[in-house]
Amino acid sequence: MRHQFKVTIYLRKQKVSNTGKAYWGFELVKLGQGRKPTGSFYLRHVNDNGKQEWVAAGQHFENATALRSKLLATKYANRQGLTLEQDEALDNVGRVSVKEAVTKFLKAKEHKAKRTVAAYTLALNTFVDSLPSRVRWLDEVTEPAVRHFVDLMTTAGLSPKTVKNRVLIVSFLLKHSGSKVKTRWAELPTVETQPVRVFSPDELRKVFQSMNEEEHSIFSFFLGTGCREQEVSNAEWSDIDFQHRIHTVSAKQEWGFAPKSHEIRSIPLPADLVAMLKARRHQSEDKLIFPNADGRPNGHFLRILKRIALRAGLNCGHCVGTTGKLTSVDKKKIVAAHQDKPEGADVLSAKLNRKGLSCKDHPVCEHWYLHRFRKTFATKINHAGMPLKDLQVILGHKSLVTTEKYLAESDLKTAHMRGFADKAFSF
C-alpha cells in the first residue's frame, strides 16, 4: 500500500488549547522550504504490520531527515525482498568510497620519501575527517566540501602555506581518482612570497673554516652539486664519472631511494670537488660516498650542520626550538653548565628534554638548513652564466618557474654586475 512508503517528520512542541490550557502535541514539519526548526523530532510511518508507529528522531533536524531517508530506503529494500545493506550494495556497484580512494592514492605514492608520504597521509586523513558523516562516496565530494576543509584549517590557525599545500594534496587525490571536482585556487589564503635565502660568501667562509675534514667533504658536495638531502645520503661512488666530471642522480633499490619525479639527471662537478672526491675515493671501501657508521645512508646531515654553525658562532641568537636526540655527552655538558646556576629542576629538565632551547647556545638555529646549499648552488652557477633552461635540467625541476624561485636577487652593488653593464654598452 502506498501509505506504507510514507514517512513524515513531526516536531513535538507545547501548544495552547482554545480554553487556554497548555498541552504537548505534534506539528507536521514541511520539507523543502529551507527552514530548519529546532526541538524534539519524531517520525511517523506505517510499520510492516500495518500499524502506525512513532520513532524518536533526536534534537537535530539534520539527524531527523537522515533517519527518515534511511527508514524509506529500508522500506523500499524490503519491498524487493532485500535488506538495506544488500540494496545499497547493488546501488553502489562501481562506486568508490572516499576512504578506498585515499588508500589507493597512498599506495600509489608509497615510493616517495617517508616525510612526503607522512604529509600526504596527514592531509588526507584530516580531509576525510572534515567531510560530513553522510559523505561516504567519492562522487559525493563537492566543491563546497573542499571549501569547508579550507575554512576548518584556517579557523584552526594553520598558515596559508600549510592550507594551500594540503588542498593541493587533496586535488592530487581527486585527480588520481577521476573526480571532476575542481579546486578554486583563487579562494585559498594568499601565501606571501619569501625572499630566497642563500649563504653569503662570508657565511660560507666562516662555516667551512669551522669544519673538520669529514664535514668539509660532506658540505662541499652539497654546495658543489646542489643535491637534495636524500640524494647526498644515497650517492654512491658508481655515480661519479671522474673522467668527464659528472655526478648522476639515480634510483637505489638497495636503500629504497628514488629521485624526485623518478628522473635520472646528471650534474657537472667543479674541479676542486672532483679532486676532493678522488682523494676520498682512495681511502674508502664503502659503496656510499658518505655512509654512516654502519655503512648505510647517513640521515644526520642537518644535525651536523646545525652543530657546526653553533661552533662557528653563526647562529642568530633569536631562534627557540628543539634538537634531535641528545647524546650522553650532550646531557653531561648541559648538567655541568647548570650545576652552579640558581635554576630550578624544571628548567634543567626542559633543557635535557630539548624543549625551548635558545640557539644562542644550542644547535637549533632555523637559518641553517640543508636546502640553502641547493639554492646557493643554483644562484652561484646562474650568476656565473649558466642559462636558466640548463639549470632547470641540472636541478631536476619540471617547471622553469620553480627554478626561478631558487635564485636570489642579484646584488647590483657588485663589480660583477657592473661588468655586465659595461660589456653591454661598450662600443
Protein Blocks (a to p, Z undefined) as FASTA:
>chain_A
ZZlmcccdddddddddfkopacdddddddehklpacedjdddddddfkopacdddebjbf
klmmmmmmmmmmmmmmmmnopafklmmmmmmgoiacfklmmmmmmmmmmmpcfklmmmmm
mmmmmmmmmpcfklmbfklpcfklmmmmmmmmmmnopafklmmmmmmmmmmmmmmnopab
dcdfklpccddddddddddfklmmmmmmmpcfklmmmmmmmmmnopafklmmmpcfklpc
fknopacddddfknopacehhiacdddddfklmmmmmmmmmmpcbfbfbdcfkopacfkl
mmmmmmmmmmnopagolaccddddddfklmmmmmmmmmmpccdfklmmmmmnopaiafkl
pcfbfkbcfklmmmmmmmmmmmnopafklmmmmnopabfklmmmmpccddfkbmklmmmm
mmmmcZZ
